[in-house]
C-alpha cells in the first residue's frame, strides 16, 4: 500500500472464479477470491471482477486497474482510493 498525499494506492492479488453460482469476495488460506457469475468470455469475468472490487472499496470503475493476468484466473489489480 502506498500513500501519495490524500490518495491511497492498493495493489491486490486475486483469484477469480468465473461462472460462480454465488458471487462475492472472500479469503481462503490468505488468498483473496473473487467469485463472479459471468463466464471468462470476451473479458466479461474481468469486468465483473472490477465491478466487485469497486463495490468492495467504494470507488469508481476508473479507480480500479487490471495490471497483470488479463487471461489468467490469477490477477493483480491496482485500486486508487481517496
JOBEL-V150077 format. One record per pair of residues at least 24 apart in sequence whose C-alpha atoms are under 8 Angstrom apart, sorted by the first residue. I is the first residue (numbers start at 1). J is the second residue. If there is no record, write none. Layout:
{{I:J} {I:J}}
//
This chain:
{{6:82} {7:80} {7:81} {7:82} {8:80} {8:81} {8:82} {9:78} {9:79} {9:80} {9:81} {10:78} {10:79} {10:80} {10:81} {11:76} {11:77} {11:78} {11:79} {12:76} {12:77} {12:78} {12:79} {13:74} {13:75} {13:76} {13:77} {14:74} {14:75} {14:76} {14:77} {15:73} {15:74} {15:75} {16:49} {16:73} {16:74} {16:75} {17:73} {18:45} {24:52} {25:52} {46:70} {57:81}}
//
